Amino acid sequence: MRKFFSYDKSLSTVETPQGTLSLSKIFFPLLIEMLLLNTMGTINTLMLSHYSDDAVAAVGAATQLLGMILTFYTVISTGASIVINHNLGAGNQKRASDAAFASIVSCGIISLIVGTSLSLTARPILKLMHLEAHVLDYAVNYFQIAMQFSFFQAITSSISGIFRSYGKPKVSVTVSISMNVFVAILDYIIIFRPIELPLEGVSGIAIAYVLSEAFGLIMIVCFLWKIPLGLHLEEKNFRTLAIIGNILRVGIPGGISSISYNLSQVVSTSIIAILGTTAISTKIYVSNIVFYVYVFGMTLGISASLMIGWMVGAGKYEQAYRLNLQSLKITITANLLFSILIFIFVQPLLGCFTSDPAIISMGKTLMLIDIMVEIGRGFNHIEENSLRGAGDVVYPMIVSMISCWTMSILFSYLLGIKFSLGLAGCWIAFGMDEFFRGIAYLMRWRSRKWTTKSIAHP
């Protein structure tokens, strides 16, 4: 027991050209950033719940699809982060800065093209989610507006990743705080009308979201211009983009894995839609709440991934191995405690969103099941991020695709629809998916095969 609760601080630091980089220096600013980013979605949901539950279901469905597309954009930024971390760990500053430049340019171009194309085909895409007619209209409206300008968030996320890789996570936090204050004020005005603006309802919320993303992009570009990272972007040219090959080699498998997972979540929402709008609204409300359960472990996984990338680039494999196991221990404990705490207070928490007794009753059941789901999710967040940070990206992609479409989708349909367990059956299937992937990733980590995947160029 004493060994389980021990903590080795020496595992959580690494020396870089910018000075000593510690896990806590990355973790706490990133935790604040993740909380604030999700708060934007929670604010939208909470404000819209005062407008109508149908609007909540519509925006939730559209946001899930939007999230899948935004994940596609991260194929480049995630790959770039791995290349940057490994090369900074190996002391190759120029190659790291080349990857940063390629990330910004490529993310901007791809997101602009994809965002415009998908905004024009919003209705046929969203019809695949089997939404009721009036809910579909709301969802199409929101998706078209948010998708058209999604390049704002794509570029902002790319630059945020660069700042984190260079040990400057507080920049992203500052931007996130500003964006959240901005969107909270606009949402309040749009829904409660203390003053009149030419914005209202679902379309108004979508425009407020886009304006906040534009504001965030302007801020983070100004920070990139002012804060010295040694990127020398003014010296880069299109020949610098040649590094995109290496970025895609590690970014595409991770992107496919993330897209597959998000697509499976969209399909699961269409399965839940068979159960009715009440079930969709319940899923959205509960998902908003449980984020605050697993955000600690998710943030620790991302932070440890960045550290592990530096360590692998520097050849410090044993330190990386032990940091992973220590992070896993902390995450499992935190997820268990937080999920139990949330379950105890689930009724007043759900009451913040709705007074519908059917939603509250269903939500209580889901939160009880979710205690086990979060334990599996803890394995997932630490092990998958660690493998990606080490450059081992193909194995997680294969495991993720198999698990998402068998455990999550197949069993959601079987348990939820065929065996008439409803939304509770779907939640059990989600837990099966989390445990299968998490344990498979842990086995891979313990095999140490990831030690051969370094992509650094000393």
N, C-alpha and C positions, 0 to 999 in steps of 0.2 A: 504493500500500500504506500509506503514511504517513497519507493522508487517511482510509482505511478504519479505521485504528486510533486516529484522533484522537477526543477527547471534549471537548465544549463544555459546561462547567459552567453557563454562563449560561442555557442552555436549560431547566435543571432546577429553576428557582426562580420563584416568583410571589409578589407581595405581597398579603396578605389583611388584613382587619380584626383577625385574631388574630395577625398578625405574618407573617414570611417563611415561606412553605410551600415545602419542598424535596422533590424526588423521593425522595432517600435517606431522609428523615424518614418518608415513607409506606412506601417499599419494604421496608426491613429489618424493621420490626415486622410488616408484612403477610406477608412471606416466612416469618417464624417462625410466624405464625398459621396459614398454609396448611399448613406442614409438620406442625404439631401437630394440625390438624384431620384431615389424612390419616392421621397416626399412629394416631388412634382407630380408623380402619378397618383399618389394617395390624395393629394389636394384636389386633383381633377375628379377623382371618384367621389370624394366627400362632398364637393360642391355640386356635382351632378346628381348625387342622391337626393338633394333638395329640389332638383328639377324633375327627375323621374327615374324609376328603376329601369325602364326601357332604354333610356339614354345611357345608363351605367353599363347595361349589357352590350349595347352597341359600341361604345367607346372601348370597353374592355376587349371585345372581339377584334376590333380594328387595331388596337394597340398591340395585341398579341401577334397579329400578322405583321404589323410595322416592326415589332421587335425582331422577328425572323429576318426581315430585310436588313435591318441595322446590323444584325449579326453577320450577314453576308458581307457587309462593308468591312467588318473587322478581320476578314481573311488577310488583308494586307497589313493593317495596323498591328494585329497580333503576331504575324510573322516577322514584321519589322522589329517589334519589341524583343523577340527572341534573338534575332540577329544582333541588335544593339547590345543587349545584356551580355551575350557571349563574347562579343568583340571588346566591350569595355572591360570585362573580366580578364581578357587576354592582353589588354593594353593597346588595342588597335583603335585609336580615336577616329582616324579618317574613315575607316570602313563603317564605324558606328554612325557617324554623321551622314554618310552617303545613304544609309538605310533610313535615317530620319527624313531626309529630303524626299526620297522615293515614296515613303509612306504618305506624306502630306499631299504630294502631287497626284499620286495614283488614287488615293481615297477620294480626292475632290472630283477628278474626272469620272471615275466609275459611278460614284453616288449620284452625280448630276444626271448621267445618262439613264441609270436604272430607275432613279426616283421619278423622272419625267415619264418614262415608259409605263411604269406601274400605276401612276396616278391616272393615266388615261384608260386603264383597264380595271379600275377599282371594282365596278359592279360585278362583272363576271367572276372575278377572283373571290370576292366576299360571298357570292351566292353559294360557293362550294361549302360554306360553313353552316348552311341550312338555317339561317336566321329567319325569324318571322318578318313579314313584309315591312312593317313600320320600323322594326329594329334595324333591318337591312338598310333602309334609307338613311337613318342616322349614321350607321357605320360607314357607308360609302362617302358621305359628306366629310366625316372626320378624316378618313384614310386619304382621300384625294388631296386635302389641304396639307396634312402632315407629311405625306409621301413626296409631294412636289418639292418641298423645301428640306428634305431629309439630308441633303448634302451639308447643311449647317452643322448638324450633329455629327456626321461622319468625320468632317475635318476637325471639329473640336475634340472628338474622342481620340483621333490620331495624335494631335498635339499633346493632349493630356497624357497619353501613353509615353510620349517622348520625355516629358517632364518627370514622370515617375521613374523611367529608366535612368535618368541622370540625377536621381536623388532629390528632386524638387517637387514632392507631391502636394505641398501647401498651395501651389499655384492653382491646381485643379479645384481645391477646396474653396478658394476665394471666388473662382468663377462659378462654382456650383451654388454657393450661398447667394451670390448676386442674382443668378438665374431664378432661384427658388423664390426669393423675395419679389422679384419682378412678376413671375407668373402667378404667385399667390394674390398679389394686389389686383392684377387683371381679372383673374377668375372670380374674385369676390365682387368686383364691379359688374362683371358680365351676368352673374347669376342673381345677385341680390339688388342690383340697380340703385346704389346710393347716388350715383350720378349717371347720366345717360351717355352711352357710347354707341357707335354704329356697329356693335357686336352683340350677339345674343345666342343662347342655346349651345348646341353641339358645335356648330361652325365657329361660334365665338371662342369656345374653349380651344378648338384646334388652332385658330389664329393666334390666341394668346401663347400657346405652346410654341408655335413657329417663331413668334417675336422674341420669346425668351431664349430660344436656341440661337437666333441671329445675334442677340445681345451678348450671349456667352462666347460666340465665335469672335466677335470684335474684341472682346476683352482678352481672350487667350492669345490672339494674334499679336496684340500690343505687348503682352508679357513676353512672348517669344522674341519679339524685336528688341525688347529692353534688357532681358536677363541673359547674361553671357553663359552659354553652354559649350562654346567652342564648336558650334555646328558649321560656321562659315557658309551659310546658305547662299550668300551672294556670289560665291565662287562655283556653285554647282551649275550643271547644264544637263541637257537631255542624255548625254553620255553617262551621267551619274546613275540614270535609271537602269543601267545594265545590272545593277545589284538586285533588281526586282526578281530575277530568277531564283536566287537564294531565298529571298523573302517568301515567294510563293511555294517553294519546296517545303517549307515548314509551316506556312500559313494556310495552305489549301486543305491539308488533312484536318487541322483544327477547325477550319471554317466549315468543312463538310460535316464534321461531328456536331458543331453548334447548330448549323442549319437543320440537320436531321432531327436534332432534339427539339428545336423550336417548331419545325414543321409537324412533328409528332404531337406537340402541344396544341397546334392549330386543329389537327385532326381530332384530338381528344375533346376539344371544345365543340366540334361538330357532333361528336358522339353525345356529349352532355346536352347539346341543343335538342336532341331527341326527347330528353326528359323535360324540356320546357324552359321558358325564360327565367323562371324562379331559380332553377338549377344553375343556369349560367351566372345570374347575379350573385348567388351564394358562392360559387367558385371564385368569382372576382373579388368579393369582399374578403373571403378567407385567405386568398392568395395575397392580398394587400397586407393582411395582418401577419401571416407566417413569414413574410419577408423579414420582419424585424426579429424573428427567431433565428433564421439562418444567416443573416447579414454578417454577423461576427465571424462565423466559420468561412463564409465565402470570401470575405475581405482578408482573413488570415491566409487562405489558400492562394489568393492573387499575390499578396505580399511575399509569402514564402517562395512563390514561383519566380518572382523577380530576383530574390536573393539567390535561389538555386541556379538561375541562369548565370549570374555573376560567378558563383562558385564553380560551376561546370566549366565556364570559360577559363577560369584560373586553375583548373585541374584539382580542385578541393572536393573530391567526390565523397569522402567519408563524412566531412562536415555537412554536405548537402543531404546525405542519406539520414543522418541523425536529426537534422533540422526538420525533415519531413515527418519523422515518427513523433517527434516532440510536438509539432504543430497538430498532428492528428489527435493525439491524446487530449490536447486543450480543446479542440473543436468538438469532439464527441461529448465531452463533459459540458461544454457551454450549450450545445444544441439541446441536450437532454434537460438541463435546468431551465433554459428559456422556454422550451415548448411546454413544460409542466406549468410554469408560471403563467404563460399566455392562456392555457386551458382553464386555469382557475378563474381568470378574469374575462373569459370569452364572451359572456353575455353582455356586460357593459361595453365591451369593445365593439361587438357587432351592432349594439344599439346606437353607436355613433354614426353608422351608415344607414340603418333601416329600422323600422318598427314592425316589419312584416314578421309575424310569429313563425311562419313556415320557414323563412330564411334563417331566423335565429336558431330554431330547433335543428335544422339540417346542419348549420354551421357548428353547433356544439359537437355533434357526432364526428364531423370532419376533424375538428381540433383534437379530439381524443385519439383518433387514428393517426393524426399527424405527428404525435409524439414519437412513434416508431419511424415514420417517414423521415423525420429530421436526423435521426441517428444514421440512417443510410446515406442521407444527403451530406452529412459531415465527412464520411469516407470519400465521397465523390468530390467534394470541393477541394480537399487537400491533395488527394492522390492524382486526380486528373490534371490539376494545375501544376503540380510538381513534375509530372512526366512531360508536359508541354514545355515547362521552363527549362528542362534538361535537354529539350530538342527531340524527345521521343514522341512523335506525333501520329504515326501511322497506327500503332496498336490501339491507342485510345479511340481513334476514329472508327476502327472496325468494331470494337466492343460497344461503343455508343450506338452505332447504327443497328446492331443486332438487338441490343437491349430495348431501345426506344420502340422498335416496331414489333417486338414480341411481347415483352413484359408490359410496357406502357399501353400501347394501342390495342393489341390482341386481347389482353386481359381486362382492359377497360370495357371493351365491348362485351366480353363474356360475363364478367362479374356484374358490370353495371346494367347491361341491357338483357342479355340472355337469362342470367340468374336473378334478375330483378332486384339487385342490391342498390340500384340507383347510384347517386353521387358517391355514396360510401364505398361502393364496389370500385368505382374509378379511382378513388383515393388509395385504396389498398393496392391497386395495380401500379400507381405512381410509386408507392413504397417498394414494391418488388423491383421496379426499374432502378431505383436509387441504390438498393442493396446489391443487386447483380453487378452494376457498373463499378460501384465503390470497391467491392471485394476483388473483382477482376483487376482493377487498377493497383490495389495494394499488393496483390501477388506479383504483378509486373515490377513494382518498385522494389520489392524485396529480392527479386531475381538479379537486380543491378544491371540489367541489359541496357539501361538508359545511359550508362557510363561511356558507351561507344558512340553516342549521338552528337557530340559537340560539333558546332559549326563555326567555331572561332578561327580566325586567321591571324596568328601572332605577327 
